[in-house]
Each structure stands twice: as C-alpha cells, then as structure tokens.
C-alpha cells in the first residue's frame, strides 16, 4: 500500500527540480501522475523516471502562463484518468539580479508563471476537485515568503502573494472538500540554483556553513517527502498550513 494510492495528481513544473521530485515520489507512492512541463524532453525524462519506479503517469506539454494550455492539460487529465484529486503547483522561474536592474519584462515573466499561472491552474481545476471532494492543492512557494533574499525580489513577492492567497482560499474551499497548503523550500540544489553557485564547490560549502545548519543544500526529495505527506490522507486535517522545509535556513541571520 502506497501513501498516495487512489490519487490522481497533476504536477506542474514536473520537468525538473522540485516538481520532478514530487511527481516521481507521488508515482512511487501509488498515485497516477499527470506531469506538466514546458520542456518536452524534460517532461518525457520525468515520465521515464516514473516508469522506472513502477509508477504510472502521462506527460502533457504545458506552459502555465497560457490559459489554453491549462485547459488542454485539464481535458487530457480527465480523458486519461476520469478525475483529478490532487493539484501541485510547482512551475516557477527565477530572475536573480539587483533590484534596480529588474525591468518590466523580468516582472512580467515572473508574474505570468509564479503567480498568474498558479491562479489559472487553481481556477481551472477547482470545480473538478470540489466535485470529487476529499481533494487537495499544494502550492510550492519559498522561504523568501518570510526570509529576505538578495537579488530575488520579484520572485519573493510573487511567492508571498501565493502564500497568503492559498490561506485565504481555505475559507471558501476547504468546507467544500478541498484542502489547500503551501510548502516553502529553502536552498535546494536545482536548475534554478544560480549558475555561480552550481559551478563553485567553494560557494556551496560556504552556503552550507552560513545558511544551512544541517550542513548541506537541499535536494528535491527533501521537498517531495513533505509534499507527499501534505497530499496524502495522513494530512486529512491539515489545511491552510505553510510548511517550511529548509534545513534550518530560516533560523540563520
């Protein structure tokens, strides 16, 4: 028996990083997973990883900043599995530069994916989740919701917006059978990690000393374990929660 048996989960950002980690772990724990990602090759690679752990899933190429693409994702999910019980919004982009160098295009790109994409996904899938009942939504935010982070200003602002909106939606939809929670990852080594960090073991070691009391950067599975619990029946009485998974980074100055 898997912790996600009987669940049909749509996971955005499933082509890499945290989204991929969540999609594969959900499948390993028994869920049927609809993997959504802009990158076709990356999405298919995730699907192969799901098959390798004995899981079941499909891949649907999806840009969450495109409302028609989201509608198609919903349509394909229902055509394939007949239902959706779980939605994980993990798609995201990061513009990492000093505040005065952020331009209108930077703001629009981060807004379109990291905020508007989450809103559109929830609006599209919410009627299906309400109809099923005993459903859940998990929005992936960031410790930048509460911990200042240099050079990620637009990213942090959008993540903070998602956090408060998720908790507000609890008042309307948890009484209709849809739990909504947020997970806030700390410094996880993914494709969104700044290149100068990826390229330098010395910088990574310094980050571990200065930022992570547990002594290492996170990996996608660290977040996927929390996501699996939050979306499983074990968390049936958990809604409106913001769970920080950060190796202790928020405890540092």
C-alpha positions as CSV (number, residue, x, y, z in Angstrom):
1,X,0.0,0.0,0.0
2,X,1.4,3.4,-1.0
3,X,0.6,6.6,0.8
4,X,-0.9,8.1,-2.5
5,X,-2.9,5.1,-3.6
6,X,-6.0,6.1,-5.4
7,X,-4.8,9.7,-6.0
8,X,-4.7,11.2,-9.5
9,X,-2.3,14.1,-9.3
10,X,-1.5,16.9,-11.7
11,X,2.0,18.3,-11.0
12,X,3.3,21.4,-12.8
13,X,7.0,22.1,-13.2
14,X,7.4,18.3,-13.4
15,X,10.2,18.5,-15.9
16,X,12.9,19.3,-13.4
17,X,13.9,20.1,-9.8
18,X,11.3,20.0,-7.1
19,X,8.3,19.4,-9.4
20,X,10.1,16.3,-10.9
21,X,10.9,15.1,-7.4
22,X,7.3,15.4,-6.3
23,X,6.0,13.7,-9.4
24,X,8.3,10.7,-9.1
25,X,7.7,10.3,-5.4
26,X,3.9,10.5,-5.9
27,X,4.1,7.8,-8.5
28,X,6.3,5.7,-6.3
29,X,3.7,6.0,-3.6
30,X,0.8,4.9,-5.8
31,X,-0.6,8.0,-7.5
32,X,-1.3,8.2,-11.1
33,X,0.6,11.4,-12.1
34,X,-0.1,13.9,-14.9
35,X,3.3,15.6,-15.4
36,X,3.1,19.1,-16.8
37,X,6.1,21.0,-18.1
38,X,7.0,23.4,-20.9
39,X,10.1,21.3,-21.9
40,X,9.1,18.2,-23.9
41,X,12.3,16.4,-23.5
42,X,12.5,17.1,-19.8
43,X,8.9,16.1,-19.3
44,X,9.4,12.8,-21.1
45,X,12.5,12.1,-18.9
46,X,10.4,12.6,-15.8
47,X,7.9,10.1,-17.3
48,X,10.6,7.5,-17.8
49,X,11.7,8.0,-14.2
50,X,8.1,7.4,-13.1
51,X,8.1,4.1,-15.1
52,X,11.4,3.1,-13.6
53,X,10.0,3.2,-10.1
54,X,7.0,1.2,-11.2
55,X,4.6,4.1,-11.3
56,X,2.0,5.2,-13.8
57,X,1.7,8.6,-15.5
58,X,1.4,10.7,-18.6
59,X,3.2,13.8,-19.8
60,X,1.4,16.9,-21.2
61,X,3.5,19.8,-22.5
62,X,2.1,22.8,-20.7
63,X,3.0,26.4,-20.3
64,X,1.1,27.6,-17.2
65,X,1.2,31.2,-18.5
66,X,-1.0,30.1,-21.3
67,X,-4.7,29.6,-20.3
68,X,-5.5,27.5,-23.3
69,X,-2.6,25.2,-22.5
70,X,-4.0,24.8,-18.9
71,X,-7.5,24.0,-20.3
72,X,-5.9,21.3,-22.5
73,X,-4.0,19.9,-19.5
74,X,-7.3,19.5,-17.6
75,X,-9.0,18.0,-20.6
76,X,-6.3,15.4,-21.2
77,X,-6.1,14.5,-17.5
78,X,-9.9,13.9,-17.4
79,X,-9.8,11.9,-20.6
80,X,-7.0,9.7,-19.4
81,X,-7.9,9.1,-15.8
82,X,-11.5,10.3,-15.4
83,X,-10.7,12.5,-12.4
84,X,-8.2,14.7,-10.6
85,X,-7.8,14.5,-6.8
86,X,-4.6,16.4,-6.3
87,X,-3.0,19.5,-7.8
88,X,0.6,20.6,-7.1
89,X,1.7,23.9,-8.5
90,X,5.4,23.8,-8.7
91,X,6.2,25.6,-12.0
92,X,8.4,28.6,-11.5
93,X,11.1,30.9,-12.8
94,X,13.7,33.0,-11.0
95,X,15.2,36.3,-12.1
96,X,18.2,36.8,-10.0
97,X,19.7,40.3,-10.3
98,X,19.9,43.6,-8.3
99,X,16.7,45.4,-7.8
100,X,17.5,48.4,-9.9
101,X,18.3,46.1,-12.8
102,X,14.9,44.4,-12.8
103,X,12.9,45.6,-15.8
104,X,9.3,45.3,-16.9
105,X,10.0,42.1,-18.9
106,X,11.5,40.5,-15.8
107,X,8.5,41.4,-13.7
108,X,6.0,40.2,-16.3
109,X,7.8,36.8,-16.8
110,X,7.9,36.1,-13.1
111,X,4.3,37.2,-12.6
112,X,3.0,35.2,-15.5
113,X,4.5,31.9,-14.3
114,X,4.9,32.3,-10.5
115,X,1.6,34.0,-9.7
116,X,-0.9,34.1,-12.6
117,X,-0.1,30.5,-13.6
118,X,-0.9,29.3,-10.1
119,X,-4.2,31.3,-10.1
120,X,-5.2,30.0,-13.5
121,X,-4.4,26.4,-12.6
122,X,-6.5,26.6,-9.4
123,X,-9.4,28.3,-11.2
124,X,-9.4,25.6,-13.9
125,X,-9.1,22.6,-11.7
126,X,-11.1,23.7,-8.6
127,X,-14.5,22.6,-9.9
128,X,-13.2,19.1,-10.5
129,X,-11.5,19.0,-7.1
130,X,-14.7,20.2,-5.4
131,X,-16.8,17.7,-7.3
132,X,-14.6,14.8,-6.2
133,X,-14.2,16.1,-2.6
134,X,-11.5,14.8,-0.3
135,X,-9.1,16.6,-2.6
136,X,-6.0,18.8,-2.1
137,X,-4.0,21.6,-3.6
138,X,-0.3,22.1,-2.7
139,X,1.3,25.3,-3.8
140,X,5.1,25.4,-3.8
141,X,6.4,28.8,-2.5
142,X,9.7,29.6,-0.9
143,X,11.4,30.7,2.3
144,X,11.6,34.1,0.6
145,X,8.0,34.4,1.8
146,X,9.3,35.3,5.2
147,X,13.1,35.5,4.9
148,X,14.7,38.4,2.9
149,X,16.7,37.2,0.0
150,X,19.0,39.5,-2.0
151,X,18.5,39.7,-5.8
152,X,15.3,37.6,-5.9
153,X,12.9,40.5,-5.2
154,X,10.1,39.7,-7.8
155,X,10.3,36.0,-7.1
156,X,9.9,36.5,-3.3
157,X,7.0,39.0,-3.8
158,X,5.1,36.5,-6.0
159,X,5.7,33.6,-3.7
160,X,4.4,35.7,-0.7
161,X,1.3,36.5,-2.7
162,X,0.7,32.8,-3.4
163,X,1.1,32.0,0.3
164,X,-1.5,34.5,1.5
165,X,-3.9,33.7,-1.3
166,X,-3.7,30.0,-0.6
167,X,-4.6,30.6,3.1
168,X,-7.5,32.9,2.1
169,X,-8.9,30.3,-0.3
170,X,-9.1,27.8,2.6
171,X,-12.1,29.8,3.9
172,X,-14.0,29.2,0.7
173,X,-13.0,25.8,-0.4
174,X,-11.9,23.6,2.5
175,X,-15.6,23.4,3.6
176,X,-16.2,22.1,0.0
177,X,-13.8,19.2,0.4
178,X,-10.5,20.8,-0.9
179,X,-7.6,21.2,1.4
180,X,-5.0,23.9,0.4
181,X,-1.5,24.1,1.8
182,X,1.9,25.7,1.0
183,X,5.4,24.2,1.2
184,X,8.3,26.7,1.4
185,X,11.6,25.2,0.3
186,X,14.9,26.6,1.4
187,X,18.1,26.4,-0.7
188,X,17.5,23.3,-2.8
189,X,20.1,22.5,-5.5
190,X,18.0,22.5,-8.7
191,X,18.1,24.0,-12.2
192,X,17.0,27.3,-10.6
193,X,20.2,27.5,-8.5
194,X,22.3,30.4,-9.7
195,X,25.0,29.2,-12.0
196,X,27.8,30.7,-10.0
197,X,26.7,28.5,-7.1
198,X,26.4,25.4,-9.2
199,X,29.9,26.0,-10.6
200,X,31.6,26.5,-7.3
201,X,32.0,23.8,-4.6
202,X,33.6,26.5,-2.5
203,X,30.5,28.7,-2.7
204,X,28.3,25.7,-1.9
205,X,30.4,24.8,1.1
206,X,30.2,28.4,2.3
207,X,26.4,28.4,1.9
208,X,26.2,25.2,3.9
209,X,28.2,26.9,6.7
210,X,26.4,30.2,6.6
211,X,22.8,29.2,5.6
212,X,22.0,25.6,6.4
213,X,22.6,24.4,10.0
214,X,22.1,20.8,8.8
215,X,25.3,21.2,6.8
216,X,24.1,20.6,3.2
217,X,21.9,22.1,0.5
218,X,18.5,20.5,0.0
219,X,17.6,18.1,-2.8
220,X,14.2,17.7,-4.5
221,X,13.4,14.6,-2.4
222,X,13.5,16.7,0.8
223,X,10.6,18.7,-0.5
224,X,8.9,15.7,-2.1
225,X,8.6,13.9,1.2
226,X,6.8,16.8,2.8
227,X,4.6,17.2,-0.3
228,X,3.6,13.5,-0.2
229,X,2.5,13.8,3.4
230,X,0.6,17.0,2.8
231,X,-1.3,15.5,-0.1
232,X,-1.9,12.1,1.5
233,X,-4.8,11.1,3.7
234,X,-2.4,11.2,6.6
235,X,-2.8,15.0,6.5
236,X,-6.6,14.9,6.2
237,X,-6.9,17.6,9.0
238,X,-4.2,19.8,7.6
239,X,-5.4,22.9,5.6
240,X,-4.2,26.5,5.5
241,X,-0.7,25.5,6.6
242,X,2.6,26.8,5.4
243,X,5.3,24.2,5.9
244,X,8.9,25.3,5.8
245,X,11.4,22.7,4.6
246,X,14.8,24.5,4.6
247,X,17.5,22.7,6.6
248,X,17.2,25.4,9.2
249,X,17.9,28.3,6.8
250,X,15.2,30.5,8.3
251,X,16.9,30.2,11.7
252,X,20.0,32.0,10.3
253,X,20.5,35.7,10.1
